[in-house]
Amino acid sequence: MKEFSYRVARPSLGHFPGHHRSRRGDSGHEFRGHVPLQDAPDARRLDLLASLRDPLGQWLVRVASERKAVPVYAVADLSASMGYAGERRKLDVLADFTEALAWSAWRTGDAFGFVGCDETARGDWLVPLMRSQGAGAMLARRLRALQPTGRNAAGLRDAHRLLRRERSLVFVLSDFHLPLADIEAVLATLAHHEVVPVLLWDRAEFEPPAAPGIGRLASLVDAETGQRRLLWLRGSLRERWKRQLQARREALEALFRRQRLRPLVMLDGFDADAVTAHFHR
């Protein structure tokens, strides 16, 4: 089982013991400050020097934050475009990532949940938060067998309704082939949480079909709607295609920067080491 390491930028607000820094608890290992003895009645942590310096003459004790768990969610795009297969089928990459995330969360002591969306937030693809060693493997098998038919991923806007209100680490897994306004709306609904956009891409998506000589006739299919269109792929059209793809990528990166998010790009397959590096650079 592939495993990766992740961490949250802000202290956890959870109540369960875990791996992440927090601002809760009194008897951990990370010194947080002093409080009056009556607020934390443990004479073993009495600080005599701090008490002597206190202008109010109070007995002060040292309090140290405890490590806490955080809820971890995968919010996944299950629309038809995720059925695209280039070097790897996108849903297979999604399954690999989800299985590794669930396993990593279990190993870290965090609860894991999953929300799958296409045109709506799908109740049949909802996995409530749980601490289960085998949750990821079972979910990955379902994802690999899925034949997606959703015409869009509008349901991502409603995914926040299925998450706990407690601040969580949320991985949004999609190819992000949505209008930029829709992506911005999805991220706005998740602003309360710590969000990691995971871009599931394939090199073949960004390379127009070869068109030797004066070009060739190509039949192209819209992955979401299934609409087919015939195009004469001449050299000028291929160059314009490349420019538009580059402009789209730059616009997407600019959107994430405005939201103060660092996207994680999974190109041609899942790489656990790349996920760990994303959180530790």
C-alpha contacts under 8 A as a table, 3 or more apart, distances in Angstrom:
res1	aa1	res2	aa2	distance
1	M	100	A	6.89
1	M	103	W	7.76
2	K	100	A	5.59
2	K	272	A	6.41
3	E	100	A	5.50
3	E	101	L	7.34
3	E	103	W	6.76
3	E	104	S	5.38
3	E	272	A	6.32
4	F	100	A	7.25
4	F	101	L	7.50
4	F	104	S	6.09
4	F	272	A	5.37
4	F	273	D	6.60
4	F	275	V	6.46
4	F	276	T	5.32
5	S	104	S	7.06
5	S	275	V	7.47
5	S	276	T	4.96
5	S	279	F	7.56
6	Y	275	V	7.73
6	Y	276	T	6.15
6	Y	279	F	5.68
6	Y	280	H	7.96
7	R	20	H	7.06
7	R	279	F	6.42
8	V	11	P	7.17
8	V	12	S	7.65
8	V	20	H	7.29
8	V	169	L	7.05
8	V	194	E	7.34
9	A	194	E	7.97
10	R	21	R	7.94
11	P	20	H	7.18
11	P	21	R	5.10
11	P	22	S	4.24
11	P	23	R	6.23
12	S	20	H	6.40
12	S	21	R	6.00
12	S	22	S	4.48
12	S	23	R	7.06
12	S	68	K	6.29
12	S	69	A	7.01
12	S	70	V	6.21
12	S	167	R	7.89
13	L	22	S	6.27
13	L	23	R	7.07
13	L	24	R	7.15
13	L	68	K	7.67
13	L	70	V	7.66
13	L	166	E	7.50
13	L	167	R	7.15
14	G	22	S	7.82
14	G	68	K	5.94
14	G	69	A	6.00
14	G	70	V	6.04
14	G	166	E	7.59
15	H	24	R	7.75
15	H	68	K	6.40
15	H	69	A	7.30
16	F	68	K	5.57
16	F	69	A	5.55
17	P	66	E	7.56
17	P	67	R	5.94
17	P	68	K	4.33
17	P	69	A	5.60
18	G	67	R	5.34
18	G	68	K	3.99
18	G	69	A	3.96
18	G	70	V	7.62
18	G	108	T	7.16
18	G	109	G	5.56
18	G	110	D	6.86
19	H	67	R	5.43
19	H	68	K	5.75
19	H	69	A	5.91
19	H	108	T	6.29
19	H	109	G	6.89
20	H	67	R	5.15
20	H	68	K	5.23
20	H	69	A	6.02
20	H	70	V	7.33
21	R	65	S	7.58
21	R	66	E	7.09
21	R	67	R	5.10
21	R	68	K	6.43
22	S	65	S	6.13
22	S	66	E	6.33
22	S	67	R	5.86
22	S	68	K	6.08
23	R	32	R	7.74
23	R	65	S	5.48
23	R	66	E	7.41
24	R	65	S	5.44
24	R	66	E	6.17
25	G	28	G	6.75
25	G	63	V	7.78
25	G	64	A	6.94
25	G	65	S	5.19
25	G	66	E	5.25
26	D	40	A	7.45
26	D	63	V	4.64
26	D	64	A	5.03
26	D	65	S	5.73
26	D	66	E	6.89
27	S	63	V	6.25
27	S	64	A	5.31
27	S	65	S	6.62
27	S	66	E	6.50
28	G	31	F	7.78
28	G	63	V	7.76
28	G	64	A	4.79
28	G	65	S	4.85
28	G	66	E	3.98
28	G	67	R	7.02
29	H	64	A	5.55
29	H	65	S	6.38
29	H	66	E	6.48
30	E	64	A	4.84
30	E	65	S	5.17
30	E	66	E	7.01
31	F	62	R	7.27
31	F	63	V	6.12
31	F	64	A	4.08
31	F	65	S	6.35
32	R	62	R	7.67
32	R	63	V	5.74
32	R	64	A	5.01
32	R	65	S	6.10
33	G	62	R	5.98
33	G	63	V	5.70
33	G	64	A	7.18
34	H	60	L	5.95
34	H	61	V	5.50
34	H	62	R	4.75
34	H	63	V	5.92
35	V	39	D	6.51
35	V	40	A	6.92
35	V	60	L	5.49
35	V	61	V	5.69
35	V	62	R	6.76
35	V	63	V	7.09
36	P	39	D	5.47
36	P	40	A	6.77
36	P	58	Q	6.33
36	P	59	W	5.81
36	P	60	L	4.59
36	P	61	V	6.25
37	L	40	A	5.23
37	L	41	P	5.11
37	L	42	D	7.06
37	L	43	A	7.47
37	L	46	L	7.59
37	L	58	Q	7.73
37	L	59	W	5.59
37	L	60	L	5.37
37	L	61	V	5.71
38	Q	41	P	5.30
40	A	61	V	7.17
40	A	63	V	7.91
42	D	45	R	5.97
42	D	46	L	7.27
42	D	61	V	7.49
43	A	46	L	5.13
43	A	61	V	7.32
45	R	61	V	5.17
45	R	62	R	5.49
45	R	63	V	7.60
46	L	59	W	7.32
46	L	60	L	5.99
46	L	61	V	4.17
46	L	62	R	6.40
47	D	50	A	5.51
47	D	51	S	6.16
47	D	59	W	7.78
47	D	60	L	5.86
47	D	61	V	5.26
47	D	62	R	6.33
48	L	51	S	4.99
48	L	52	L	6.16
48	L	59	W	7.63
48	L	60	L	7.43
49	L	52	L	5.20
49	L	53	R	6.42
50	A	53	R	5.18
50	A	54	D	6.21
50	A	60	L	6.51
51	S	54	D	5.16
51	S	57	G	6.68
51	S	58	Q	6.03
51	S	59	W	5.04
51	S	60	L	5.11
52	L	57	G	6.91
53	R	57	G	7.73
54	D	57	G	5.30
54	D	58	Q	6.34
55	P	58	Q	7.89
69	A	109	G	6.43
69	A	110	D	5.24
69	A	111	A	7.82
70	V	110	D	5.67
70	V	111	A	7.12
70	V	167	R	7.86
70	V	168	S	6.00
70	V	169	L	7.01
71	P	110	D	5.91
71	P	111	A	5.15
71	P	112	F	6.27
71	P	113	G	7.79
71	P	129	L	7.31
71	P	166	E	7.99
71	P	167	R	7.66
71	P	168	S	4.94
71	P	169	L	6.29
72	V	105	A	7.03
72	V	110	D	6.74
72	V	111	A	6.06
72	V	112	F	4.90
72	V	113	G	6.35
72	V	129	L	7.97
72	V	168	S	5.85
72	V	169	L	4.85
72	V	170	V	5.96
72	V	171	F	7.91
73	Y	112	F	5.69
73	Y	113	G	4.69
73	Y	114	F	5.52
73	Y	115	V	7.56
73	Y	129	L	7.86
73	Y	163	L	7.98
73	Y	168	S	7.27
73	Y	169	L	6.29
73	Y	170	V	4.78
73	Y	171	F	6.16
74	A	98	T	7.02
74	A	112	F	7.96
74	A	113	G	6.43
74	A	114	F	4.83
74	A	115	V	6.32
74	A	170	V	5.93
74	A	171	F	4.85
74	A	172	V	6.12
74	A	173	L	6.99
75	V	114	F	5.95
75	V	115	V	4.79
75	V	116	G	6.00
75	V	117	C	7.60
75	V	156	L	7.63
75	V	159	A	7.09
75	V	170	V	6.93
75	V	171	F	6.03
75	V	172	V	4.81
75	V	173	L	6.10
76	A	114	F	7.61
76	A	115	V	6.20
76	A	116	G	4.85
76	A	117	C	6.14
76	A	156	L	7.91
76	A	172	V	5.95
76	A	173	L	4.73
76	A	174	S	6.19
77	D	82	M	7.20
77	D	116	G	6.20
77	D	117	C	5.26
77	D	118	D	6.03
77	D	153	A	6.09
77	D	156	L	7.14
77	D	172	V	7.93
77	D	173	L	6.14
77	D	174	S	5.01
77	D	175	D	7.82
78	L	81	S	7.98
78	L	82	M	6.10
78	L	116	G	6.15
78	L	117	C	5.45
78	L	118	D	5.08
78	L	148	P	6.23
78	L	150	G	7.13
78	L	153	A	7.18
79	S	82	M	5.80
79	S	83	G	7.74
79	S	117	C	7.19
79	S	118	D	4.57
79	S	119	E	7.30
79	S	148	P	5.73
79	S	149	T	6.21
79	S	150	G	4.39
79	S	151	R	6.15
79	S	152	N	5.53
79	S	153	A	5.58
79	S	224	E	6.90
80	A	83	G	5.54
80	A	84	Y	7.76
80	A	147	Q	7.90
80	A	148	P	4.73
80	A	149	T	4.82
80	A	150	G	5.17
80	A	151	R	6.11
80	A	152	N	7.24
80	A	223	A	5.96
80	A	224	E	4.86
80	A	225	T	7.83
81	S	84	Y	5.64
81	S	148	P	7.90
81	S	175	D	7.83
81	S	223	A	4.71
81	S	224	E	5.18
82	M	89	R	7.79
82	M	90	K	5.34
82	M	91	L	5.79
82	M	148	P	7.17
82	M	174	S	7.52
82	M	175	D	7.07
83	G	89	R	6.40
83	G	90	K	6.01
83	G	91	L	5.99
83	G	147	Q	6.77
83	G	148	P	6.11
83	G	223	A	7.90
84	Y	89	R	5.74
84	Y	90	K	5.94
84	Y	91	L	7.97
84	Y	223	A	7.13
85	A	88	R	5.44
85	A	89	R	3.87
85	A	90	K	6.22
86	G	89	R	6.18
86	G	202	D	6.14
86	G	203	R	7.50
86	G	204	A	5.77
86	G	205	E	7.57
86	G	268	D	7.98
87	E	202	D	6.65
87	E	203	R	7.61
87	E	204	A	7.37
87	E	268	D	5.88
87	E	269	G	7.92
88	R	92	D	7.02
88	R	93	V	7.04
88	R	202	D	7.39
88	R	268	D	6.11
88	R	269	G	6.34
89	R	92	D	5.29
89	R	93	V	6.60
90	K	93	V	5.08
90	K	94	L	6.15
90	K	200	L	6.60
90	K	201	W	7.43
90	K	202	D	7.84
91	L	94	L	4.82
91	L	95	A	6.02
91	L	143	L	6.31
91	L	144	R	6.15
91	L	146	L	7.82
92	D	95	A	4.94
92	D	96	D	6.20
92	D	143	L	7.12
92	D	144	R	5.42
93	V	96	D	5.04
93	V	97	F	6.18
93	V	200	L	7.44
93	V	269	G	5.48
93	V	270	F	5.63
94	L	97	F	5.15
94	L	98	T	6.03
94	L	143	L	7.62
94	L	173	L	7.27
94	L	200	L	7.52
94	L	270	F	7.95
95	A	98	T	5.12
95	A	99	E	6.02
95	A	139	L	7.50
95	A	140	A	4.48
95	A	141	R	7.42
95	A	143	L	5.67
95	A	144	R	6.34
96	D	99	E	5.29
96	D	100	A	6.21
96	D	140	A	6.78
96	D	270	F	6.41
97	F	100	A	5.21
97	F	101	L	6.01
97	F	270	F	6.18
98	T	101	L	5.03
98	T	102	A	6.10
98	T	136	G	6.29
98	T	139	L	7.73
98	T	140	A	6.64
99	E	102	A	5.32
99	E	103	W	6.23
99	E	135	A	7.94
99	E	136	G	4.17
99	E	137	A	5.49
99	E	139	L	7.22
99	E	140	A	5.72
100	A	103	W	5.11
100	A	104	S	5.96
100	A	136	G	7.17
100	A	272	A	7.81
101	L	104	S	5.04
101	L	105	A	6.00
101	L	136	G	7.52
102	A	105	A	5.16
102	A	106	W	6.23
102	A	112	F	5.89
102	A	133	Q	7.86
102	A	135	A	6.76
102	A	136	G	4.92
103	W	106	W	5.15
103	W	107	R	6.19
103	W	133	Q	6.50
103	W	134	G	7.71
103	W	136	G	6.40
104	S	107	R	5.06
104	S	108	T	6.09
105	A	108	T	5.03
105	A	109	G	6.09
105	A	110	D	4.92
105	A	111	A	6.43
105	A	112	F	6.29
106	W	109	G	5.12
106	W	110	D	5.74
106	W	111	A	6.75
106	W	112	F	7.48
106	W	131	R	6.06
106	W	132	S	6.63
106	W	133	Q	6.13
107	R	110	D	7.69
109	G	131	R	7.70
110	D	131	R	6.93
111	A	129	L	5.52
111	A	130	M	5.00
111	A	131	R	4.86
112	F	128	P	7.67
112	F	129	L	4.98
112	F	130	M	5.43
112	F	131	R	6.43
113	G	126	L	7.75
113	G	127	V	5.24
113	G	128	P	5.04
113	G	129	L	4.23
113	G	130	M	6.49
114	F	125	W	7.34
114	F	126	L	5.67
114	F	127	V	4.80
114	F	128	P	6.72
114	F	129	L	7.67
115	V	121	A	7.18
115	V	122	R	7.33
115	V	125	W	5.99
115	V	126	L	4.75
115	V	127	V	6.46
115	V	159	A	6.66
115	V	162	L	7.42
116	G	121	A	6.23
116	G	122	R	5.72
116	G	123	G	8.00
116	G	125	W	4.96
116	G	126	L	6.30
117	C	120	T	5.61
117	C	121	A	4.36
117	C	122	R	5.35
117	C	125	W	7.64
117	C	153	A	6.28
117	C	154	A	7.69
117	C	155	G	5.07
117	C	156	L	5.71
117	C	159	A	7.42
118	D	121	A	6.53
118	D	122	R	7.20
118	D	150	G	5.21
118	D	151	R	7.33
118	D	152	N	5.80
118	D	153	A	4.22
118	D	154	A	6.31
118	D	155	G	5.37
118	D	156	L	7.22
119	E	150	G	5.83
119	E	151	R	6.64
119	E	152	N	5.36
119	E	153	A	5.09
119	E	154	A	4.90
119	E	155	G	4.87
120	T	153	A	7.32
120	T	154	A	6.24
120	T	155	G	3.67
120	T	156	L	7.26
120	T	158	D	7.40
121	A	155	G	4.52
121	A	156	L	6.44
121	A	158	D	6.09
121	A	159	A	5.85
122	R	125	W	5.28
122	R	126	L	6.60
122	R	155	G	7.76
123	G	126	L	5.21
132	S	135	A	5.44
133	Q	136	G	7.56
134	G	137	A	5.52
134	G	138	M	6.54
135	A	138	M	5.52
135	A	139	L	6.32
136	G	139	L	5.12
136	G	140	A	5.97
137	A	140	A	5.09
137	A	141	R	6.36
138	M	141	R	5.37
138	M	142	R	6.69
139	L	142	R	5.24
139	L	143	L	6.34
140	A	143	L	5.05
140	A	144	R	6.21
141	R	144	R	5.29
141	R	145	A	6.45
142	R	145	A	5.26
142	R	146	L	6.24
143	L	146	L	5.13
149	T	224	E	7.71
150	G	153	A	7.25
150	G	224	E	6.97
151	R	224	E	4.75
151	R	225	T	5.39
152	N	178	L	7.99
152	N	224	E	6.20
153	A	156	L	5.98
153	A	178	L	7.60
154	A	157	R	6.03
154	A	182	D	7.74
155	G	158	D	5.42
155	G	159	A	6.62
156	L	159	A	5.11
156	L	160	H	7.99
156	L	186	V	6.18
157	R	160	H	7.15
157	R	185	A	6.80
157	R	186	V	4.78
157	R	189	T	6.78
158	D	161	R	5.69
158	D	162	L	7.63
159	A	162	L	5.54
159	A	163	L	7.01
160	H	163	L	5.24
160	H	189	T	6.30
160	H	190	L	6.16
161	R	164	R	7.94
164	R	167	R	7.62
164	R	168	S	7.82
167	R	192	H	6.32
167	R	193	H	4.85
167	R	194	E	7.08
168	S	193	H	5.21
168	S	194	E	6.06
169	L	193	H	6.29
169	L	194	E	4.90
169	L	195	V	6.06
169	L	196	V	7.68
170	V	193	H	6.73
170	V	194	E	6.05
170	V	195	V	4.82
170	V	196	V	6.19
171	F	195	V	5.94
171	F	196	V	4.81
171	F	197	P	5.90
171	F	198	V	6.56
172	V	195	V	7.12
172	V	196	V	6.19
172	V	197	P	4.82
172	V	198	V	5.78
173	L	197	P	6.36
173	L	198	V	4.81
173	L	199	L	6.32
173	L	200	L	6.89
174	S	177	H	7.94
174	S	197	P	7.91
174	S	198	V	6.46
174	S	199	L	5.59
174	S	200	L	5.73
175	D	199	L	5.18
175	D	200	L	4.81
175	D	201	W	5.85
176	F	183	I	7.37
176	F	199	L	6.62
178	L	182	D	6.45
178	L	183	I	6.48
179	P	182	D	5.31
179	P	183	I	6.52
180	L	183	I	5.06
180	L	184	E	6.16
180	L	252	L	7.17
180	L	255	L	7.84
181	A	184	E	5.11
181	A	185	A	6.21
182	D	185	A	5.00
182	D	186	V	6.24
183	I	186	V	5.12
183	I	187	L	6.28
184	E	187	L	5.19
184	E	188	A	6.13
184	E	255	L	7.37
185	A	188	A	5.05
185	A	189	T	6.49
186	V	189	T	5.37
186	V	190	L	6.72
187	L	190	L	5.14
187	L	191	A	6.16
187	L	259	Q	7.95
188	A	191	A	5.14
189	T	192	H	7.67
190	L	193	H	5.60
190	L	194	E	7.94
190	L	195	V	7.17
191	A	194	E	7.33
191	A	195	V	7.61
195	V	261	L	7.25
196	V	261	L	6.90
196	V	262	R	6.80
196	V	263	P	6.19
196	V	264	L	7.07
197	P	261	L	7.61
197	P	262	R	7.29
197	P	263	P	4.88
197	P	264	L	6.12
198	V	263	P	5.94
198	V	264	L	4.75
198	V	265	V	5.81
198	V	266	M	6.92
199	L	263	P	7.02
199	L	264	L	6.11
199	L	265	V	4.70
199	L	266	M	5.85
199	L	267	L	7.95
200	L	265	V	6.41
200	L	266	M	5.06
200	L	267	L	6.37
200	L	269	G	7.99
201	W	205	E	7.37
201	W	265	V	7.23
201	W	266	M	6.14
201	W	267	L	5.00
201	W	268	D	6.53
202	D	205	E	5.58
202	D	206	F	7.52
202	D	267	L	5.44
202	D	268	D	4.95
202	D	269	G	7.94
203	R	206	F	5.61
203	R	207	E	6.72
203	R	267	L	6.91
203	R	268	D	6.63
204	A	207	E	5.36
204	A	208	P	7.83
205	E	208	P	7.66
206	F	242	K	7.37
206	F	245	L	6.77
207	E	242	K	7.34
208	P	238	R	6.10
208	P	241	W	7.04
208	P	242	K	7.40
209	P	233	L	7.85
211	A	214	I	7.32
211	A	215	G	4.49
211	A	216	R	5.59
211	A	233	L	5.87
211	A	234	R	6.18
211	A	235	G	6.83
212	P	215	G	5.48
212	P	216	R	7.36
214	I	234	R	5.81
214	I	235	G	7.22
215	G	232	W	6.58
215	G	233	L	5.08
215	G	234	R	4.12
215	G	235	G	6.59
216	R	232	W	5.58
216	R	233	L	5.31
216	R	234	R	6.75
217	L	230	L	6.80
217	L	231	L	5.74
217	L	232	W	4.49
217	L	233	L	6.08
218	A	230	L	5.73
218	A	231	L	5.38
218	A	232	W	6.26
218	A	233	L	6.67
219	S	228	R	6.74
219	S	229	R	5.78
219	S	230	L	4.63
219	S	231	L	6.50
220	L	228	R	5.63
220	L	229	R	5.32
220	L	230	L	6.28
220	L	231	L	7.42
221	V	226	G	5.91
221	V	227	Q	5.59
221	V	228	R	4.39
221	V	229	R	6.39
222	D	225	T	5.65
222	D	226	G	5.08
222	D	227	Q	5.30
222	D	228	R	6.45
223	A	226	G	5.60
223	A	227	Q	7.91
233	L	237	L	6.06
233	L	238	R	6.53
234	R	237	L	5.47
234	R	238	R	6.47
235	G	238	R	5.19
235	G	239	E	6.36
236	S	239	E	5.16
236	S	240	R	6.23
237	L	240	R	5.05
237	L	241	W	6.03
238	R	241	W	4.95
238	R	242	K	6.28
239	E	242	K	5.13
239	E	243	R	6.28
240	R	243	R	5.06
240	R	244	Q	6.16
241	W	244	Q	5.27
241	W	245	L	6.21
242	K	245	L	5.13
242	K	246	Q	6.20
243	R	246	Q	5.14
243	R	247	A	6.11
244	Q	247	A	4.96
244	Q	248	R	6.05
245	L	248	R	5.05
245	L	249	R	6.22
246	Q	249	R	5.09
246	Q	250	E	6.20
247	A	250	E	5.12
247	A	251	A	6.11
248	R	251	A	5.10
248	R	252	L	6.17
249	R	252	L	5.10
249	R	253	E	6.23
250	E	253	E	5.09
250	E	254	A	6.14
251	A	254	A	5.04
251	A	255	L	6.23
252	L	255	L	5.08
252	L	256	F	6.44
253	E	256	F	5.21
253	E	257	R	6.26
253	E	263	P	7.91
254	A	257	R	5.02
254	A	258	R	6.28
255	L	258	R	5.21
255	L	259	Q	6.48
256	F	259	Q	5.04
256	F	260	R	6.10
256	F	261	L	5.08
256	F	262	R	6.65
256	F	263	P	7.06
257	R	260	R	4.78
257	R	261	L	5.78
257	R	262	R	7.20
258	R	261	L	7.65
264	L	275	V	7.36
264	L	278	H	6.95
266	M	269	G	6.06
266	M	270	F	5.97
266	M	271	D	7.19
267	L	270	F	7.58
271	D	274	A	5.38
271	D	275	V	6.70
272	A	275	V	5.19
272	A	276	T	6.46
273	D	276	T	5.13
273	D	277	A	6.15
274	A	277	A	5.03
274	A	278	H	6.18
275	V	278	H	5.11
275	V	279	F	6.86
276	T	279	F	5.51
276	T	280	H	6.46
277	A	280	H	5.11
277	A	281	R	6.01
278	H	281	R	6.04
